[in-house]
Amino acid sequence: MSLLYDNYLKDHVSCVWHAFNWIVNNLSADDISKVLSEIQLNNLKLQISFHDQSKRSDEEYDAYDKYFYSERTEEVKQNFDRAWLHHQHNNPHHWQYWILKEDDGPVVSNDTMHVKAIDIPDRYIMEMLCDWWSFSWKQYKASHNKQDLYEVFEWYDSHKDGMILHPNTLAKVTKMLDLIRNSLDAIPNDIGIFPIIE
């Protein structure tokens, strides 16, 4: 067991909770339900409490730990790729979980397969957004600078072209990010500090 990796996991899940709590406490329930109409918050709280549990599994733990906290040899990189694939295939809050690789479509090359994006259920869209935003919350916890909470928008802008999302999912992601940004914008800069509960 690695103390560094264990602390990272604990901190990451804490930041996912911060993102989730901020969203449900700062966006109106009506606004959320207009975008993510299928969400039931009580069920979602339970789901968030189990966020990234597979990272503690035999298939992922050592590979992640060695990739981030030791020398990245070729073997370490290959093991991490397998662990990352396992993580994507076992965690529906990752968009990659919802990609169907079809074997009856045209295959241009080994690198280009016929793929179809499946519409992601609302509860996993919410968890995905909280997962993305958690890294901004990590920065914010260290700085207490409101601007750090905007990092998720820059991250999304730089990564969205590499994502394969169903049009309905893409529309919901875009609307939710707009709601979050607008709510952040409405908070005066001089307030600066949002409560962080450990």
C-alpha positions as CSV (number, residue, x, y, z in Angstrom):
1,M,0.0,0.0,0.0
2,S,1.2,3.5,-0.8
3,L,0.6,6.4,1.5
4,L,1.0,8.9,-1.3
5,Y,-1.5,7.1,-3.5
6,D,-3.9,6.5,-0.7
7,N,-3.8,10.2,0.2
8,Y,-4.4,11.1,-3.4
9,L,-7.5,8.8,-3.6
10,K,-8.9,10.3,-0.4
11,D,-8.3,13.8,-1.6
12,H,-9.8,13.1,-5.0
13,V,-13.0,11.7,-3.6
14,S,-13.2,14.6,-1.2
15,C,-12.9,17.1,-4.1
16,V,-15.6,15.2,-6.1
17,W,-17.8,15.7,-3.0
18,H,-17.0,19.4,-2.9
19,A,-18.0,19.7,-6.6
20,F,-21.2,17.8,-6.1
21,N,-22.2,19.7,-2.9
22,W,-21.4,23.0,-4.5
23,I,-23.6,22.2,-7.5
24,V,-26.6,21.1,-5.5
25,N,-26.3,24.0,-3.1
26,N,-25.7,26.8,-5.6
27,L,-27.7,25.8,-8.6
28,S,-31.5,25.7,-8.3
29,A,-33.1,22.3,-8.3
30,D,-35.3,23.5,-11.1
31,D,-32.3,24.4,-13.3
32,I,-30.6,21.1,-12.6
33,S,-33.8,19.1,-13.3
34,K,-34.4,21.0,-16.6
35,V,-31.1,19.6,-17.9
36,L,-30.8,16.3,-15.9
37,S,-34.4,15.4,-15.5
38,E,-33.8,11.8,-14.4
39,I,-31.6,12.7,-11.4
40,Q,-32.6,11.6,-7.9
41,L,-30.3,13.3,-5.4
42,N,-30.5,10.7,-2.7
43,N,-29.5,7.9,-5.0
44,L,-26.8,10.2,-6.4
45,K,-25.3,10.8,-3.0
46,L,-24.9,7.1,-2.5
47,Q,-23.3,6.8,-6.0
48,I,-20.9,9.6,-5.3
49,S,-19.9,8.0,-2.0
50,F,-18.6,5.0,-4.1
51,H,-16.8,7.2,-6.6
52,D,-13.6,5.5,-8.1
53,Q,-13.7,2.5,-5.8
54,S,-12.2,0.4,-8.6
55,K,-8.9,2.3,-8.1
56,R,-8.5,0.2,-4.9
57,S,-8.9,-3.1,-6.8
58,D,-6.1,-5.5,-7.7
59,E,-6.6,-4.6,-11.4
60,E,-5.8,-0.9,-10.8
61,Y,-4.2,-0.1,-7.5
62,D,-0.6,-1.1,-8.0
63,A,-0.5,0.0,-11.6
64,Y,-1.8,3.5,-10.8
65,D,0.5,3.8,-7.8
66,K,3.6,2.8,-9.7
67,Y,2.7,5.0,-12.7
68,F,2.3,8.1,-10.6
69,Y,4.8,7.5,-7.8
70,S,7.7,5.6,-9.3
71,E,9.8,5.4,-12.4
72,R,7.7,5.1,-15.6
73,T,9.3,2.1,-17.3
74,E,7.7,0.6,-20.3
75,E,6.3,-2.2,-18.1
76,V,4.8,0.4,-15.7
77,K,3.3,2.3,-18.7
78,Q,1.7,-0.9,-20.1
79,N,0.3,-1.9,-16.8
80,F,-1.1,1.6,-16.3
81,D,-2.8,1.4,-19.7
82,R,-4.5,-1.9,-18.7
83,A,-5.5,-0.4,-15.4
84,W,-6.9,2.7,-17.1
85,L,-8.8,0.5,-19.5
86,H,-10.2,-1.5,-16.6
87,H,-11.2,1.8,-14.9
88,Q,-13.0,3.1,-17.9
89,H,-14.9,-0.2,-18.4
90,N,-15.9,-0.4,-14.8
91,N,-16.9,3.2,-14.1
92,P,-19.9,4.6,-16.0
93,H,-18.9,8.2,-15.0
94,H,-16.3,8.0,-17.8
95,W,-17.5,8.8,-21.3
96,Q,-15.3,6.0,-22.7
97,Y,-17.6,3.5,-20.9
98,W,-20.4,4.5,-23.2
99,I,-18.6,4.0,-26.5
100,L,-19.8,1.0,-28.6
101,K,-17.1,-0.3,-31.0
102,E,-19.2,-1.9,-33.8
103,D,-17.7,-4.7,-35.8
104,D,-20.1,-4.4,-38.7
105,G,-19.1,-0.8,-39.8
106,P,-16.2,0.2,-42.0
107,V,-12.7,-0.1,-40.5
108,V,-10.4,2.3,-42.2
109,S,-7.4,1.1,-40.2
110,N,-6.5,-0.6,-36.9
111,D,-6.6,2.8,-35.3
112,T,-10.0,3.9,-36.8
113,M,-12.9,1.7,-35.9
114,H,-16.6,2.4,-36.4
115,V,-17.8,3.6,-33.0
116,K,-21.1,4.9,-31.7
117,A,-21.7,7.0,-28.6
118,I,-24.5,5.8,-26.3
119,D,-26.4,8.5,-24.5
120,I,-25.1,8.7,-20.9
121,P,-27.7,8.5,-18.1
122,D,-28.1,11.7,-16.2
123,R,-26.7,10.4,-12.9
124,Y,-23.4,9.5,-14.6
125,I,-23.3,12.8,-16.4
126,M,-23.5,14.5,-13.0
127,E,-20.8,12.3,-11.6
128,M,-18.6,12.8,-14.7
129,L,-18.9,16.6,-14.3
130,C,-18.0,16.4,-10.6
131,D,-15.0,14.2,-11.5
132,W,-13.8,16.7,-14.0
133,W,-14.4,19.7,-11.6
134,S,-12.7,17.9,-8.7
135,F,-9.2,18.9,-10.0
136,S,-10.3,22.6,-9.9
137,W,-11.4,22.0,-6.3
138,K,-8.0,20.5,-5.5
139,Q,-6.4,23.8,-6.7
140,Y,-9.0,25.9,-4.9
141,K,-8.4,24.0,-1.6
142,A,-4.8,25.1,-1.7
143,S,-5.3,28.7,-2.9
144,H,-8.8,29.7,-1.9
145,N,-8.7,31.7,-5.1
146,K,-12.1,31.6,-6.8
147,Q,-10.5,31.8,-10.3
148,D,-9.1,28.2,-9.7
149,L,-12.6,26.9,-9.9
150,Y,-12.8,28.1,-13.5
151,E,-10.0,25.7,-14.6
152,V,-12.6,23.0,-15.5
153,F,-13.9,25.1,-18.3
154,E,-10.4,25.5,-19.8
155,W,-9.8,21.8,-19.4
156,Y,-13.0,20.9,-21.1
157,D,-12.4,23.3,-24.0
158,S,-9.0,21.7,-24.6
159,H,-10.3,18.1,-24.3
160,K,-13.8,18.2,-25.8
161,D,-12.7,17.6,-29.4
162,G,-11.1,14.3,-28.3
163,M,-14.3,13.1,-26.6
164,I,-17.0,11.0,-28.4
165,L,-20.3,12.0,-26.8
166,H,-23.9,11.3,-27.9
167,P,-25.5,14.6,-29.0
168,N,-28.0,14.5,-26.1
169,T,-25.1,14.0,-23.6
170,L,-23.1,16.7,-25.2
171,A,-26.0,19.2,-25.0
172,K,-26.5,18.3,-21.3
173,V,-22.8,18.6,-20.5
174,T,-22.7,22.0,-22.2
175,K,-25.8,23.3,-20.4
176,M,-24.6,22.1,-17.0
177,L,-21.1,23.7,-17.5
178,D,-22.9,26.9,-18.5
179,L,-25.0,26.8,-15.3
180,I,-22.0,26.2,-13.2
181,R,-20.0,29.1,-14.8
182,N,-23.0,31.5,-14.6
183,S,-23.4,30.7,-10.9
184,L,-19.7,31.2,-10.2
185,D,-19.8,34.5,-12.2
186,A,-22.7,35.7,-9.9
187,I,-20.5,35.4,-6.8
188,P,-18.6,38.6,-6.1
189,N,-14.8,38.2,-6.4
190,D,-14.3,39.8,-3.1
191,I,-16.1,37.0,-1.3
192,G,-13.3,34.8,-2.4
193,I,-13.6,31.9,0.0
194,F,-16.2,29.1,-0.3
195,P,-16.4,26.8,2.7
196,I,-14.3,23.7,2.5
197,I,-15.4,20.9,4.8
198,E,-13.0,18.0,5.3
